């Protein structure tokens, strides 16, 4: 049928943009460092980023990255899922205390722009996951999630760093190092 104003949910989340979340995650990782280097599950294997007196070294462990982001975004929620139930048994979704509406009804599309497109398109092109590529441009959340492990496990030195200028048309040497975190963050938010 015809779309109504109430069919849309739009909200701007200060401090929940990917760059701000990355800095908050890096702060948390650096604060927990027991030495000069600390593992960063949200970065490609071997990629090193100096931050707050520590060097964050990528491990490319997407599942650990999901867990770290969930703990950062929803510190008071048990993370079998990124939702909790209200007293009435309904799922309640929130980010930064803002409760989200129920999922989109069947037959309606979800449209995202900017980083959602750039990061997920990089996941598709650079990650090389055949199932995700077959489902493109309308992948399921499961297809996106399942592609994260192989994508984030890519090695930085001798692999992605060498092809940073040509790996993906919307990524370059300054943005490609963050595509693992960005893709995991987007999928984590959507799930």
Secondary structure as GFF3:
##gff-version 3
##sequence-region A 1 191
A	DSSP	three_ten_helix	5	7	.	.	.	ID=ss1
A	DSSP	alpha_helix	18	31	.	.	.	ID=ss2
A	DSSP	beta_strand	37	40	.	.	.	ID=ss3
A	DSSP	beta_strand	48	51	.	.	.	ID=ss4
A	DSSP	beta_strand	54	58	.	.	.	ID=ss5
A	DSSP	alpha_helix	62	73	.	.	.	ID=ss6
A	DSSP	beta_strand	84	85	.	.	.	ID=ss7
A	DSSP	beta_strand	91	95	.	.	.	ID=ss8
A	DSSP	beta_strand	98	100	.	.	.	ID=ss9
A	DSSP	alpha_helix	115	127	.	.	.	ID=ss10
A	DSSP	alpha_helix	130	135	.	.	.	ID=ss11
A	DSSP	alpha_helix	141	152	.	.	.	ID=ss12
A	DSSP	pi_helix	156	160	.	.	.	ID=ss13
A	DSSP	three_ten_helix	176	178	.	.	.	ID=ss14
A	DSSP	alpha_helix	179	190	.	.	.	ID=ss15
###
